[in-house]
Amino acid sequence: MARRPADENEVGAVSGVLVHEWLAPRGGSENVFEALTGVFPDAARYCLWNESDGRFQVDGETWLARTPLRGRKAASVPWMPLAWRTLPSIDADWVLTSSHLFAHHARFAGAARRASKLVYAHTPARYIWNPELDVRGDALAVRAAAAMLKSLDRRRAQEPVAIAANSVFVQQRIAAAWHRESTVIHPPVDVAAFLRPPEPDERDDAALARLPDTFLLGFSRFIPYKRLELVIEAGIAADVPVVLAGAGSDESRLRSLADEKAPGRVFFVDSPGSELYRALLQRCIALVFPAVEDFGIVPVEAMAAGRPVIAPAVGGTAETVVDGRTGALLEHWSRDEMRRAVETAAGLSPDACRAQAERFSAAVFAEHITAWVSYSLGDRRASQRGQA
């Protein structure tokens, strides 16, 4: 991507660097990084490794990208802190890291070593600090690594001049894990994309034709911590068909559970594209989103499409979904609660859902992140001038 000339009044007028963990073709943190590259188009871009299938162009990767560990996230964890401390020599005055594991450890050589560092934190590493929120933290190797890495991670988290958290939920974990204050800036959601009607192709139409006229929708990766079995339970409780859309290692378990508990009432859609995903949202009664997420972009997308959300009353969804207005927030996922939640959701206003989603648009994010970076760097420069 070509760099546009920087205006001397902008943050971009100072040489900056954007840093991310690994880059994949899709994902919530990748959406944030893409938004950051739009806000700061002149900044250089670095990551652990880039496997985004052309979505991102970067200026550099860590040395892990040149080893057999490339793409092997779990196996690479013990080496990531070292990789982030051995970045190349570059010239930069500020570094902004998008971190959900160890990217906030980033340290360049050269002039950038003295650069002001800021961190946009999706979360302190969940399976290091909060394994109760992520079953990956139960693995023996991860538990052993966590014991060694916590002290180092907290020490590195003292380096940034400022930290932004993607939700109040994460802000609280940053305080507990890193002993740092942070500013909440919710991540961007492409709200506009969900305001327009979907345009499914012939293959999408064929997939839709195999589904019931209406249903409860579960959409995410098929992995255990997403708790998609609760979408099936909600369908049973409300006597409504269920569609599970996505892909992942937990699919066979979910299919077996569906066959056992709700035969013929649960339908699977494999890895829907963007238009089919929007079409599923348009047809569903509500999105059921049982995972305890740091923020949760999918529930905001559902609201942008005018659909209510049934979600836990903890985590990021408790900050985005308005109970009784744009969805239902559950303390306990009992069958009675789930049945009442579906009844509530079915009567909610699509316009109210869309209005709530607008609060998390890309434009709002750009405004807030620009102001935060300018303020943080301004405070830092004022302090440096006072010490001169």
LUMDRENTI-386957 format. One record per residue (C-alpha): x, y, z; residue in three letters. Coordinates in steps of 0.001 Angstrom, whole numbers, plus 500000, padded with zeros to 6 digits. Each point is the difference from the previous one (the first is absolute). Layout:
REM LUMDRENTI-386957
(lumti (X, Y, Z), ALA);
...
END
This chain:
REM LUMDRENTI-386957
(lumti (500000, 500000, 500000), MET);
(lumti (501358, 503423, 499052), ALA);
(lumti (500707, 502407, 502857), ARG);
(lumti (498283, 503356, 499679), ARG);
(lumti (501894, 503178, 500930), PRO);
(lumti (499562, 500814, 503675), ALA);
(lumti (498434, 503231, 501206), ASP);
(lumti (502239, 501661, 502559), GLU);
(lumti (497014, 500481, 502329), ASN);
(lumti (499176, 496293, 500100), GLU);
(lumti (501376, 497207, 502164), VAL);
(lumti (501049, 498409, 496696), GLY);
(lumti (502473, 502831, 499488), ALA);
(lumti (502223, 498253, 502561), VAL);
(lumti (501553, 496757, 498791), SER);
(lumti (497949, 497194, 501500), GLY);
(lumti (499819, 496203, 500047), VAL);
(lumti (496971, 497715, 500339), LEU);
(lumti (500634, 496567, 501504), VAL);
(lumti (497710, 496977, 500150), HIS);
(lumti (500259, 496387, 501112), GLU);
(lumti (499719, 497510, 497092), TRP);
(lumti (497799, 501120, 497094), LEU);
(lumti (497283, 497658, 498724), ALA);
(lumti (497490, 500485, 497151), PRO);
(lumti (497222, 500819, 502449), ARG);
(lumti (499412, 500639, 503678), GLY);
(lumti (498917, 502704, 502394), GLY);
(lumti (503520, 501161, 500837), SER);
(lumti (500842, 500069, 496296), GLU);
(lumti (496997, 502269, 499466), ASN);
(lumti (501450, 502376, 502582), VAL);
(lumti (503422, 499903, 498366), PHE);
(lumti (498422, 500744, 496626), GLU);
(lumti (498195, 502967, 501525), ALA);
(lumti (503262, 501228, 501535), LEU);
(lumti (501727, 499861, 496610), THR);
(lumti (497192, 502172, 498649), GLY);
(lumti (500306, 502523, 502828), VAL);
(lumti (503829, 500064, 499778), PHE);
(lumti (500730, 499165, 496341), PRO);
(lumti (503587, 501287, 500109), ASP);
(lumti (501082, 497774, 502890), ALA);
(lumti (502222, 496991, 499367), ALA);
(lumti (498490, 496581, 500799), ARG);
(lumti (501586, 497052, 501794), TYR);
(lumti (498669, 496659, 501234), CYS);
(lumti (501141, 496586, 501250), LEU);
(lumti (499168, 498510, 496605), TRP);
(lumti (497617, 500942, 497223), ASN);
(lumti (497677, 497248, 498770), GLU);
(lumti (497131, 502275, 499021), SER);
(lumti (499709, 498739, 496398), ASP);
(lumti (500734, 503451, 498634), GLY);
(lumti (497659, 501940, 502284), ARG);
(lumti (502947, 501822, 501597), PHE);
(lumti (503304, 501278, 498694), GLN);
(lumti (502657, 500363, 502689), VAL);
(lumti (503453, 501525, 500232), ASP);
(lumti (501433, 497196, 502096), GLY);
(lumti (499455, 496783, 501929), GLU);
(lumti (501856, 498568, 502993), THR);
(lumti (502642, 497325, 499570), TRP);
(lumti (497366, 497406, 501029), LEU);
(lumti (498545, 500420, 496506), ALA);
(lumti (503187, 498495, 498564), ARG);
(lumti (499898, 496883, 502179), THR);
(lumti (497894, 496810, 500009), PRO);
(lumti (498000, 501616, 502834), LEU);
(lumti (498345, 502387, 497539), ARG);
(lumti (496247, 499651, 500358), GLY);
(lumti (500295, 497642, 502985), ARG);
(lumti (498611, 502295, 502667), LYS);
(lumti (499997, 497655, 502994), ALA);
(lumti (503492, 498678, 499321), ALA);
(lumti (501314, 503537, 499491), SER);
(lumti (498754, 501458, 503289), VAL);
(lumti (503247, 499415, 501968), PRO);
(lumti (501987, 501749, 497246), TRP);
(lumti (497718, 502962, 499394), MET);
(lumti (501320, 502244, 502805), PRO);
(lumti (503532, 499653, 498610), LEU);
(lumti (498824, 500596, 496438), ALA);
(lumti (498303, 503226, 501035), TRP);
(lumti (503171, 501260, 501725), ARG);
(lumti (502210, 499415, 496953), THR);
(lumti (498244, 502149, 497414), LEU);
(lumti (502133, 501753, 497362), PRO);
(lumti (501536, 503455, 500100), SER);
(lumti (497578, 502622, 498669), ILE);
(lumti (499346, 503696, 500363), ASP);
(lumti (496728, 500780, 501760), ALA);
(lumti (498723, 502372, 502669), ASP);
(lumti (496989, 497967, 501107), TRP);
(lumti (498914, 496360, 500006), VAL);
(lumti (496389, 498867, 500309), LEU);
(lumti (499533, 496291, 500656), THR);
(lumti (496778, 498053, 499538), SER);
(lumti (500470, 497298, 502622), SER);
(lumti (498105, 496932, 501169), HIS);
(lumti (503016, 497929, 501002), LEU);
(lumti (503508, 501508, 500103), PHE);
(lumti (500111, 502706, 497306), ALA);
(lumti (500178, 502630, 502760), HIS);
(lumti (503508, 498635, 500724), HIS);
(lumti (501141, 501433, 496656), ALA);
(lumti (503363, 501801, 500024), ARG);
(lumti (501827, 501198, 496912), PHE);
(lumti (503671, 500780, 499668), ALA);
(lumti (501281, 503337, 498726), GLY);
(lumti (498169, 503278, 500556), ALA);
(lumti (496692, 498146, 500533), ALA);
(lumti (501380, 498468, 503202), ARG);
(lumti (499388, 503358, 501684), ARG);
(lumti (496614, 500459, 498354), ALA);
(lumti (496875, 500605, 502060), SER);
(lumti (498076, 496731, 500112), LYS);
(lumti (496224, 499757, 500181), LEU);
(lumti (497963, 496801, 500291), VAL);
(lumti (496513, 499208, 498749), TYR);
(lumti (499227, 496948, 502127), ALA);
(lumti (497419, 497511, 498833), HIS);
(lumti (500787, 498146, 503233), THR);
(lumti (502888, 498920, 502151), PRO);
(lumti (500704, 496483, 498720), ALA);
(lumti (496917, 498084, 501062), ARG);
(lumti (501625, 496597, 500298), TYR);
(lumti (502853, 501485, 502008), ILE);
(lumti (498061, 502269, 502383), TRP);
(lumti (496407, 498715, 499860), ASN);
(lumti (499934, 496297, 499031), PRO);
(lumti (496493, 499767, 501456), GLU);
(lumti (498876, 502032, 496965), LEU);
(lumti (501866, 497887, 497436), ASP);
(lumti (500322, 496220, 500114), VAL);
(lumti (503339, 500257, 498176), ARG);
(lumti (501412, 501097, 503341), GLY);
(lumti (499374, 496520, 501441), ASP);
(lumti (502748, 498374, 497920), ALA);
(lumti (502973, 498893, 502102), LEU);
(lumti (502525, 501810, 497801), ALA);
(lumti (498015, 503226, 500160), VAL);
(lumti (499659, 499829, 503790), ARG);
(lumti (503746, 499482, 500307), ALA);
(lumti (500697, 502928, 497678), ALA);
(lumti (497506, 502225, 501824), ALA);
(lumti (501825, 499634, 503289), ALA);
(lumti (503211, 501269, 498399), MET);
(lumti (498486, 502628, 497726), LEU);
(lumti (497721, 501936, 502355), LYS);
(lumti (502780, 501956, 501699), SER);
(lumti (501655, 500812, 496678), LEU);
(lumti (496703, 500990, 498412), ASP);
(lumti (499113, 502370, 502843), ARG);
(lumti (503471, 501569, 499853), ARG);
(lumti (499734, 500622, 496253), ARG);
(lumti (496549, 501517, 500506), ALA);
(lumti (501609, 502816, 501999), GLN);
(lumti (501813, 501282, 496886), GLU);
(lumti (497122, 501632, 498059), PRO);
(lumti (499248, 503665, 500598), VAL);
(lumti (496295, 499157, 499675), ALA);
(lumti (497744, 496961, 499598), ILE);
(lumti (496567, 499806, 498403), ALA);
(lumti (497664, 497102, 500820), ALA);
(lumti (497375, 498731, 497600), ASN);
(lumti (497337, 499788, 502742), SER);
(lumti (499410, 500680, 503683), VAL);
(lumti (500230, 496229, 500497), PHE);
(lumti (503552, 500052, 498626), VAL);
(lumti (500825, 503235, 501836), GLN);
(lumti (499313, 498210, 503277), GLN);
(lumti (502234, 497080, 499012), ARG);
(lumti (502800, 502377, 498979), ILE);
(lumti (499857, 501546, 503475), ALA);
(lumti (500089, 496579, 501659), ALA);
(lumti (502683, 498429, 497805), ALA);
(lumti (502254, 502889, 499033), TRP);
(lumti (499263, 502493, 502803), HIS);
(lumti (499411, 502705, 497395), ARG);
(lumti (497236, 502502, 499334), GLU);
(lumti (498508, 500061, 496508), SER);
(lumti (497535, 501876, 497822), THR);
(lumti (497036, 498117, 498502), VAL);
(lumti (499713, 500293, 496221), ILE);
(lumti (497597, 497458, 498543), HIS);
(lumti (501214, 498342, 496774), PRO);
(lumti (498537, 500960, 496621), PRO);
(lumti (497137, 498109, 498407), VAL);
(lumti (499122, 500348, 496323), ASP);
(lumti (496453, 500997, 500872), VAL);
(lumti (499251, 501399, 496549), ALA);
(lumti (500567, 496603, 498369), ALA);
(lumti (497117, 498526, 502012), PHE);
(lumti (497545, 502792, 499302), LEU);
(lumti (499642, 499053, 496346), ARG);
(lumti (498032, 496938, 498825), PRO);
(lumti (502096, 496872, 499355), PRO);
(lumti (500733, 498917, 496433), GLU);
(lumti (500350, 496208, 500159), PRO);
(lumti (501192, 498140, 496909), ASP);
(lumti (498542, 496746, 498648), GLU);
(lumti (502023, 497852, 502385), ARG);
(lumti (498858, 502138, 502932), ASP);
(lumti (496382, 499747, 498836), ASP);
(lumti (500336, 496219, 499883), ALA);
(lumti (501344, 499973, 503554), ALA);
(lumti (497154, 502226, 501189), LEU);
(lumti (497417, 497788, 498302), ALA);
(lumti (501073, 497108, 502238), ARG);
(lumti (499275, 502005, 503153), LEU);
(lumti (496731, 500666, 501864), PRO);
(lumti (498226, 503316, 499448), ASP);
(lumti (501170, 501325, 503368), THR);
(lumti (502352, 498816, 502718), PHE);
(lumti (502401, 500911, 502759), LEU);
(lumti (503478, 500635, 498620), LEU);
(lumti (503354, 499084, 501508), GLY);
(lumti (502931, 501384, 498029), PHE);
(lumti (503663, 499596, 500994), SER);
(lumti (502919, 497661, 499761), ARG);
(lumti (499052, 496521, 501165), PHE);
(lumti (502290, 499810, 503021), ILE);
(lumti (499072, 499105, 503599), PRO);
(lumti (500232, 503408, 501656), TYR);
(lumti (497355, 501389, 497601), LYS);
(lumti (497489, 497764, 501858), ARG);
(lumti (497855, 499383, 496922), LEU);
(lumti (498280, 497094, 501749), GLU);
(lumti (498006, 502706, 501801), LEU);
(lumti (498581, 501173, 496665), VAL);
(lumti (498628, 496477, 499544), ILE);
(lumti (498607, 500099, 503553), GLU);
(lumti (498348, 503368, 499318), ALA);
(lumti (498297, 498566, 496932), GLY);
(lumti (498717, 497054, 502020), ILE);
(lumti (498792, 502304, 502783), ALA);
(lumti (498085, 502262, 497592), ALA);
(lumti (498964, 497203, 497611), ASP);
(lumti (501671, 501823, 497114), VAL);
(lumti (502373, 498588, 497336), PRO);
(lumti (503694, 500886, 500268), VAL);
(lumti (502619, 500819, 497383), VAL);
(lumti (503669, 499735, 500942), LEU);
(lumti (502253, 501753, 497487), ALA);
(lumti (503773, 499798, 500004), GLY);
(lumti (502693, 497342, 500094), ALA);
(lumti (502478, 498578, 502450), GLY);
(lumti (501279, 497087, 502036), SER);
(lumti (496858, 499739, 502151), ASP);
(lumti (497664, 499268, 497089), GLU);
(lumti (499774, 496238, 500475), SER);
(lumti (499076, 500397, 503679), ARG);
(lumti (497355, 502592, 499151), LEU);
(lumti (498530, 497787, 497265), ARG);
(lumti (499799, 497049, 502379), SER);
(lumti (498359, 502157, 502630), LEU);
(lumti (497482, 501312, 497463), ALA);
(lumti (499129, 496480, 498815), ASP);
(lumti (499547, 498861, 503574), GLU);
(lumti (498022, 502921, 501440), LYS);
(lumti (498217, 501616, 497049), ALA);
(lumti (499933, 497637, 497027), PRO);
(lumti (499021, 501766, 496795), GLY);
(lumti (499828, 503385, 501736), ARG);
(lumti (503632, 501180, 499731), VAL);
(lumti (501489, 501012, 496655), PHE);
(lumti (503672, 500595, 499252), PHE);
(lumti (501355, 502535, 497505), VAL);
(lumti (503672, 499578, 499231), ASP);
(lumti (502134, 503173, 500006), SER);
(lumti (497449, 502405, 498490), PRO);
(lumti (501327, 502878, 497930), GLY);
(lumti (499077, 503577, 500790), SER);
(lumti (496797, 500104, 497928), GLU);
(lumti (498683, 496702, 501327), LEU);
(lumti (500863, 501091, 503536), TYR);
(lumti (497975, 503176, 499542), ARG);
(lumti (497135, 497979, 498515), ALA);
(lumti (500035, 497708, 503056), LEU);
(lumti (499793, 503025, 502265), LEU);
(lumti (497068, 501389, 498024), GLN);
(lumti (498052, 496757, 500374), ARG);
(lumti (500739, 499143, 503640), CYS);
(lumti (497838, 500859, 503018), ILE);
(lumti (503101, 500882, 501998), ALA);
(lumti (503709, 499338, 500211), LEU);
(lumti (500839, 497813, 502986), VAL);
(lumti (503545, 500797, 501110), PHE);
(lumti (500901, 498052, 503165), PRO);
(lumti (503770, 500646, 500015), ALA);
(lumti (501517, 502282, 502620), VAL);
(lumti (501961, 502273, 497661), GLU);
(lumti (502304, 502931, 500613), ASP);
(lumti (497806, 502091, 497692), PHE);
(lumti (498138, 497907, 497420), GLY);
(lumti (499683, 501468, 496516), ILE);
(lumti (497399, 497501, 498759), VAL);
(lumti (497250, 501204, 502401), PRO);
(lumti (500495, 503580, 498771), VAL);
(lumti (499784, 498779, 496400), GLU);
(lumti (496734, 498254, 500829), ALA);
(lumti (498581, 503182, 501507), MET);
(lumti (501148, 501958, 496931), ALA);
(lumti (497926, 497559, 497959), ALA);
(lumti (497021, 500785, 502249), GLY);
(lumti (500093, 496762, 501947), ARG);
(lumti (499990, 499673, 503800), PRO);
(lumti (502639, 498066, 501903), VAL);
(lumti (499735, 497468, 502813), ILE);
(lumti (503286, 500021, 501896), ALA);
(lumti (501571, 499701, 503459), PRO);
(lumti (499703, 502876, 502449), ALA);
(lumti (503792, 500024, 500352), VAL);
(lumti (502806, 500902, 497628), GLY);
(lumti (499923, 502315, 497017), GLY);
(lumti (496400, 499213, 499034), THR);
(lumti (498822, 501510, 503283), ALA);
(lumti (501391, 503318, 498677), GLU);
(lumti (498513, 499817, 496513), THR);
(lumti (496616, 498268, 500360), VAL);
(lumti (497284, 501941, 501855), VAL);
(lumti (497973, 497512, 502005), ASP);
(lumti (496305, 500183, 499083), GLY);
(lumti (500632, 502469, 497160), ARG);
(lumti (502461, 498408, 497565), THR);
(lumti (500141, 496525, 501472), GLY);
(lumti (499991, 497948, 503172), ALA);
(lumti (502932, 499559, 502392), LEU);
(lumti (499987, 496786, 501998), LEU);
(lumti (501491, 499396, 503446), GLU);
(lumti (499241, 496280, 499820), HIS);
(lumti (499379, 497931, 496895), TRP);
(lumti (497114, 497991, 501404), SER);
(lumti (497296, 498851, 497615), ARG);
(lumti (497436, 502315, 501569), ASP);
(lumti (502324, 503013, 499607), GLU);
(lumti (500822, 499073, 496425), MET);
(lumti (496336, 499559, 499087), ARG);
(lumti (499126, 503399, 501468), ARG);
(lumti (503004, 501576, 498243), ALA);
(lumti (498820, 498739, 496607), VAL);
(lumti (496484, 501311, 500690), GLU);
(lumti (501444, 503390, 500964), THR);
(lumti (502321, 500179, 497002), ALA);
(lumti (497229, 499166, 497553), ALA);
(lumti (498118, 503179, 500954), GLY);
(lumti (502888, 502508, 499866), LEU);
(lumti (500344, 502867, 497531), SER);
(lumti (502418, 499576, 497065), PRO);
(lumti (500474, 503774, 499935), ASP);
(lumti (501108, 500031, 503636), ALA);
(lumti (502517, 497274, 499203), CYS);
(lumti (501412, 501960, 497058), ARG);
(lumti (500247, 503213, 502022), ALA);
(lumti (501957, 498219, 502725), GLN);
(lumti (502401, 498500, 497460), ALA);
(lumti (500848, 503458, 498630), GLU);
(lumti (501749, 500792, 503286), ARG);
(lumti (502733, 497528, 498985), PHE);
(lumti (500553, 501053, 496396), SER);
(lumti (503381, 500333, 498318), ALA);
(lumti (499587, 503787, 499908), ALA);
(lumti (499517, 500155, 503768), VAL);
(lumti (503084, 497818, 500521), PHE);
(lumti (502126, 502169, 497699), ALA);
(lumti (498981, 503141, 501859), GLU);
(lumti (500748, 498514, 503420), HIS);
(lumti (503297, 498306, 499121), ILE);
(lumti (501347, 503132, 498290), THR);
(lumti (499134, 502166, 502995), ALA);
(lumti (501529, 497486, 502433), TRP);
(lumti (503267, 499659, 498070), VAL);
(lumti (500329, 503770, 499581), SER);
(lumti (499291, 500622, 503688), TYR);
(lumti (502355, 497227, 501168), SER);
(lumti (502871, 501115, 497804), LEU);
(lumti (499331, 503625, 500792), GLY);
(lumti (500261, 499308, 503727), ASP);
(lumti (503209, 498050, 499422), ARG);
(lumti (501581, 502758, 497919), ARG);
(lumti (498974, 502648, 502513), ALA);
(lumti (501648, 497951, 502752), SER);
(lumti (503170, 499622, 497942), GLN);
(lumti (500121, 503750, 499336), ARG);
(lumti (499616, 500656, 503727), GLY);
(lumti (502974, 497733, 500742), GLN);
(lumti (502211, 501640, 497376), ALA);
END
